[in-house]
Amino acid sequence: MITVIKEDQIASAEIWQYDEVFAVRVGEYSEDVEIWHAREIATMYSSLIPAELKVHRQLLVEVDEPYDPEVVDRLRVACSDAWANR
């Protein structure tokens, strides 16, 4: 599942629901810069319990310059703040 938002919507986005957050240029979703990646702990299953389907969720944040280091740092701080405020 992919969700696209603007930079000013990060604070209200529920970052904890996403596996990855990427910065993308407005309207161009094929090239991105990874901003944040959730750490996952593997779920243990046995042969008697079927594995559950995992939906991979990505959040794309539209910005003018996704490769600018200042923009990347600003987005990382915003994601960390949003995660801390959950």
LUMDREN-107559 format. One record per residue: residue number from 1; residue in three letters; y, x, z of N, C-alpha, C, O in turn. Coordinates in Angstrom, 2 decimals, decimal comma, always signed. Atoms other than C-alpha are relative to their C-alpha. Example, Ala and Ser with C-alpha at 12.3 -4.5 7.8 and 13.67 -1.06 7.14 Angstrom:
2
num|residuo|nY|nX|nZ|caY|caX|caZ|cY|cX|cZ|oY|oX|oZ
1|ALA|-1,19|+0,89|+0,00|-4,50|+12,30|+7,80|+1,20|+0,90|+0,00|+1,18|+1,94|+0,66
2|SER|-1,19|-0,82|-0,06|-1,06|+13,67|+7,14|+1,09|-0,77|+0,73|+2,20|-0,26|+0,90
% end
This chain:
86
num|residuo|nY|nX|nZ|caY|caX|caZ|cY|cX|cZ|oY|oX|oZ
1|MET|-1,17|+0,84|+0,00|+0,00|+0,00|+0,00|+1,24|+0,89|+0,00|+1,33|+1,85|+0,77
2|ILE|-1,24|-0,78|+0,12|+3,42|+1,35|-0,97|+1,17|-0,92|+0,30|+1,26|-2,03|-0,21
3|THR|-1,23|+0,72|-0,31|+6,74|+0,21|+0,49|+1,16|+0,90|-0,36|+1,13|+2,10|-0,07
4|VAL|-1,18|-0,76|+0,40|+10,11|+1,32|-0,88|+1,20|-0,51|+0,78|+1,46|-1,71|+0,82
5|ILE|-1,20|+0,35|-0,75|+13,26|+1,39|+1,28|+1,12|+0,97|-0,32|+0,90|+2,00|-0,96
6|LYS|-1,16|-0,90|+0,09|+16,73|+2,93|+1,32|+0,07|+0,83|+1,28|-0,55|+0,48|+2,29
7|GLU|-0,10|-0,89|-1,15|+17,62|+5,74|+3,71|+0,52|-0,70|+1,25|+0,05|-0,43|+2,35
8|ASP|-0,59|+0,66|-1,18|+19,69|+3,49|+5,98|-0,93|-1,03|+0,64|-0,58|-1,61|+1,67
9|GLN|+0,96|+0,95|-0,56|+16,63|+1,27|+6,59|-1,10|+0,67|+0,82|-1,97|-0,01|+1,36
10|ILE|+1,05|-0,73|-0,73|+14,52|+3,99|+8,25|-0,03|-0,43|+1,46|-1,11|-0,63|+2,02
11|ALA|-0,05|+0,33|-1,43|+15,69|+3,09|+11,76|-0,68|-1,33|+0,30|-1,26|-1,50|+1,37
12|SER|+0,61|+1,30|-0,24|+14,45|-0,48|+11,36|-1,43|-0,10|-0,56|-2,13|-1,08|-0,32
13|ALA|+1,37|+0,00|+0,53|+11,22|+0,45|+9,54|-0,98|+0,34|+1,11|-0,65|+1,13|+2,01
14|GLU|+1,04|-0,29|-1,00|+8,05|+0,52|+11,60|-0,82|+1,19|-0,49|-1,90|+1,03|-1,05
15|ILE|+0,57|-1,25|+0,51|+7,21|+4,15|+10,82|-1,46|+0,16|+0,42|-2,27|+0,71|-0,33
16|TRP|+1,36|-0,18|-0,54|+4,05|+4,05|+12,96|-1,06|-0,70|-0,85|-2,24|-0,40|-0,72
17|GLN|+0,96|+0,71|+0,84|+2,44|+1,71|+10,41|-0,37|+0,78|-1,26|-1,30|+0,38|-1,97
18|TYR|+0,19|-0,72|+1,25|+2,57|+4,29|+7,61|-0,73|+1,32|+0,22|-0,57|+1,98|+1,25
19|ASP|+0,72|-1,27|-0,05|+0,30|+7,25|+6,90|+0,87|+1,15|-0,49|+0,74|+2,28|-0,03
20|GLU|-0,87|-1,03|+0,57|+2,93|+9,13|+4,90|+1,36|-0,59|-0,33|+1,50|-1,77|-0,66
21|VAL|-1,36|+0,37|+0,42|+6,66|+9,04|+4,25|+0,46|+1,05|-1,00|+0,36|+2,25|-0,75
22|PHE|-0,47|-0,89|+1,06|+8,09|+10,51|+1,04|+1,44|-0,32|-0,37|+1,88|-1,46|-0,29
23|ALA|-1,33|+0,19|+0,57|+11,60|+11,04|-0,29|-0,15|-0,04|-1,51|-0,83|+0,79|-2,11
24|VAL|+0,06|+0,14|+1,45|+12,03|+9,87|-3,88|+1,41|-0,26|-0,54|+2,28|-0,78|+0,16
25|ARG|-1,26|+0,32|+0,67|+14,89|+9,66|-6,34|+0,01|-1,50|-0,30|-1,03|-2,08|-0,58
26|VAL|-0,14|+1,44|+0,20|+16,20|+6,12|-6,78|-0,61|-0,40|-1,34|-0,22|+0,09|-2,39
27|GLY|+0,65|+0,52|+1,20|+13,96|+4,29|-9,27|-1,08|+0,89|-0,59|-1,75|+0,47|-1,53
28|GLU|+1,00|-0,93|+0,53|+11,69|+7,33|-9,87|-1,02|+0,28|+1,10|-0,74|+1,04|+2,03
29|TYR|+0,98|-0,11|-1,06|+8,52|+7,13|-7,82|-1,13|+0,97|-0,30|-2,04|+1,12|+0,51
30|SER|+1,09|-0,89|+0,37|+6,34|+9,66|-9,65|+0,13|+1,39|+0,62|-0,87|+2,09|+0,77
31|GLU|-0,23|-1,30|-0,64|+7,91|+12,77|-8,04|+0,57|-0,25|+1,38|+1,49|-1,04|+1,56
32|ASP|-0,44|+0,25|-1,37|+8,34|+12,98|-4,30|-0,07|+1,27|+0,84|-0,64|+2,28|+0,44
33|VAL|+0,03|-1,08|-0,98|+8,85|+15,25|-1,30|-0,53|-0,60|+1,29|+0,00|-1,59|+1,79
34|GLU|+0,58|+0,54|-1,24|+6,70|+14,72|+1,77|+0,96|+0,25|+1,17|+1,43|+1,37|+1,38
35|ILE|-0,89|-0,07|-1,14|+8,82|+13,98|+4,83|-0,79|-0,03|+1,29|-0,49|+0,71|+2,23
36|TRP|+0,73|+0,22|-1,25|+6,29|+12,89|+7,41|-1,42|-0,40|-0,34|-1,67|-1,10|-1,32
37|HIS|+1,41|+0,32|+0,22|+2,52|+12,62|+7,68|-0,63|-0,30|+1,36|-0,52|+0,51|+2,28
38|ALA|+0,62|+0,39|-1,27|+0,62|+10,79|+10,42|-1,27|+0,80|+0,24|-2,04|+1,06|-0,68
39|ARG|+1,26|-0,65|-0,38|-2,09|+12,63|+12,26|-1,03|-1,07|+0,27|-0,76|-2,05|+0,97
40|GLU|+1,05|+1,00|-0,18|-5,32|+10,74|+12,15|-1,17|+0,60|+0,77|-1,54|+1,76|+0,57
41|ILE|+1,21|-0,38|-0,71|-8,26|+10,92|+14,48|-1,15|-0,76|-0,67|-1,10|-1,98|-0,82
42|ALA|+1,13|+0,62|+0,70|-11,56|+10,27|+12,74|-0,68|-1,03|+0,90|-0,87|-0,81|+2,09
43|THR|+0,73|+1,05|-0,70|-13,33|+7,08|+13,74|-1,49|+0,30|-0,09|-2,00|+0,63|-1,16
44|MET|+1,43|-0,26|-0,03|-16,92|+7,53|+14,79|-0,76|-1,28|-0,37|-0,47|-2,35|+0,15
45|TYR|+0,85|+1,12|+0,42|-19,49|+5,27|+13,13|-1,46|+0,42|+0,14|-1,78|+1,61|+0,16
46|SER|+1,43|-0,29|-0,01|-23,24|+5,01|+13,38|-0,63|-0,70|-1,20|+0,03|-1,43|-1,93
47|SER|+0,68|+0,64|+1,13|-25,82|+3,89|+10,88|-0,14|-1,51|+0,20|-0,45|-2,23|-0,75
48|LEU|+0,11|+1,42|-0,29|-25,86|+0,49|+12,58|+1,32|-0,76|-0,14|+1,34|-1,99|-0,18
49|ILE|-1,32|+0,62|+0,07|-22,12|-0,14|+12,31|+0,65|+0,37|-1,33|+0,83|+1,55|-1,62
50|PRO|-0,64|-0,33|+1,28|-20,48|-0,42|+8,88|+1,41|+0,56|+0,22|+2,12|+0,13|+1,13
51|ALA|-1,34|-0,58|-0,08|-17,35|+1,65|+8,34|+1,02|-1,03|-0,44|+0,77|-1,82|-1,36
52|GLU|-1,05|+0,94|+0,37|-14,13|-0,32|+8,18|+0,81|+0,56|-1,17|+0,93|+1,77|-1,33
53|LEU|-0,83|-0,39|+1,13|-11,95|-0,25|+5,09|+1,34|+0,51|+0,49|+2,01|-0,16|+1,27
54|LYS|-1,26|-0,60|-0,40|-8,95|+2,03|+5,53|+1,02|-0,18|-1,11|+0,81|+0,28|-2,23
55|VAL|-1,08|+0,18|+0,97|-5,76|+1,00|+3,76|+0,99|+1,14|+0,20|+1,53|+1,31|+1,30
56|HIS|-0,94|-1,12|-0,07|-3,59|+4,04|+2,98|+1,41|-0,54|-0,27|+1,66|-1,13|-1,32
57|ARG|-1,35|+0,56|+0,12|+0,07|+3,15|+3,53|+1,03|+1,10|-0,15|+1,09|+2,05|+0,63
58|GLN|-1,04|-0,97|+0,28|+2,96|+5,08|+2,04|+1,36|-0,68|+0,03|+1,52|-1,80|-0,46
59|LEU|-1,37|+0,47|-0,02|+6,66|+4,63|+2,67|+0,82|+0,93|-0,88|+0,85|+2,14|-0,64
60|LEU|-0,87|-0,79|+0,88|+9,00|+5,80|-0,10|+1,44|-0,29|+0,37|+1,86|-1,45|+0,40
61|VAL|-1,40|+0,13|-0,38|+12,59|+6,43|+0,93|+0,85|+0,46|-1,19|+0,80|+1,63|-1,58
62|GLU|-0,84|-0,34|+1,16|+15,06|+6,33|-1,97|+1,26|+0,72|+0,44|+2,00|+0,25|+1,30
63|VAL|-1,21|-0,80|-0,24|+17,76|+9,02|-1,89|+0,45|+0,58|-1,33|-0,31|+0,58|-2,30
64|ASP|-0,52|-0,56|+1,24|+19,98|+10,65|-4,51|-0,62|+1,36|-0,32|-0,93|+1,65|-1,48
65|GLU|+0,52|-1,36|+0,21|+18,65|+14,21|-4,02|-1,19|+0,27|+0,91|-1,02|+0,86|+1,98
66|PRO|+1,16|-0,18|-0,88|+15,09|+14,25|-2,61|-0,41|+1,45|+0,24|-1,12|+1,74|+1,20
67|TYR|+0,37|-1,40|-0,16|+14,75|+18,02|-3,06|+1,02|+0,81|+0,79|+0,81|+2,00|+1,04
68|ASP|-1,04|-0,68|-0,78|+17,91|+18,89|-1,09|-0,52|+0,22|+1,43|-0,89|-0,75|+2,09
69|PRO|+0,52|-0,27|-1,34|+16,84|+20,64|+2,16|+0,74|-0,77|+1,11|+0,12|-1,16|+2,10
70|GLU|-0,76|+0,76|-1,01|+19,63|+18,90|+4,12|-0,46|-1,45|+0,05|-0,55|-2,04|+1,13
71|VAL|+0,48|+1,39|+0,07|+18,42|+15,48|+2,95|-1,39|-0,09|+0,64|-1,65|-1,01|+1,41
72|VAL|+1,35|-0,01|-0,55|+14,81|+16,35|+3,82|+0,05|+0,10|+1,52|-0,64|-0,63|+2,23
73|ASP|-0,13|-0,15|-1,45|+15,82|+17,52|+7,31|+0,55|-1,27|+0,64|+0,08|-1,69|+1,70
74|ARG|-0,59|+1,23|-0,53|+17,95|+14,40|+7,86|-1,04|-1,12|+0,05|-1,09|-1,88|+1,01
75|LEU|+1,04|+1,02|+0,03|+15,05|+12,16|+6,84|-1,08|+0,27|+1,05|-1,59|-0,66|+1,67
76|ARG|+1,00|-0,34|-1,02|+12,61|+14,03|+9,10|+0,49|-0,38|+1,40|-0,27|-0,92|+2,20
77|VAL|-0,57|+0,38|-1,29|+14,93|+13,55|+12,07|+0,02|-1,52|+0,15|-0,31|-2,04|+1,22
78|ALA|-0,04|+1,47|-0,06|+15,37|+9,86|+11,23|-1,39|-0,58|+0,23|-1,54|-1,54|+0,98
79|CYS|+1,37|+0,47|-0,20|+11,59|+9,38|+11,01|-0,47|+0,30|+1,42|-1,13|-0,54|+2,04
80|SER|+0,38|-0,34|-1,37|+11,05|+11,18|+14,31|+0,66|-0,92|+1,00|+0,02|-1,35|+1,97
81|ASP|-0,72|+0,93|-0,88|+13,70|+9,02|+15,97|-0,60|-1,39|-0,06|-0,77|-2,05|+0,96
82|ALA|+0,60|+1,32|+0,16|+12,18|+5,85|+14,53|-1,37|-0,06|+0,67|-1,73|-1,08|+1,26
83|TRP|+1,32|-0,04|-0,63|+8,72|+6,92|+15,74|+0,16|-0,04|+1,53|-0,59|-0,74|+2,21
84|ALA|-0,21|-0,05|-1,45|+10,07|+7,66|+19,25|+0,47|-1,35|+0,55|+0,21|-1,65|+1,72
85|ASN|-0,54|+1,29|-0,45|+11,74|+4,23|+19,45|-0,95|-1,16|-0,21|-0,54|-2,31|-0,03
86|ARG|+0,93|+1,10|+0,27|+8,62|+2,23|+18,62|-0,40|-0,75|+1,23|-1,18|-1,70|+1,15
% end
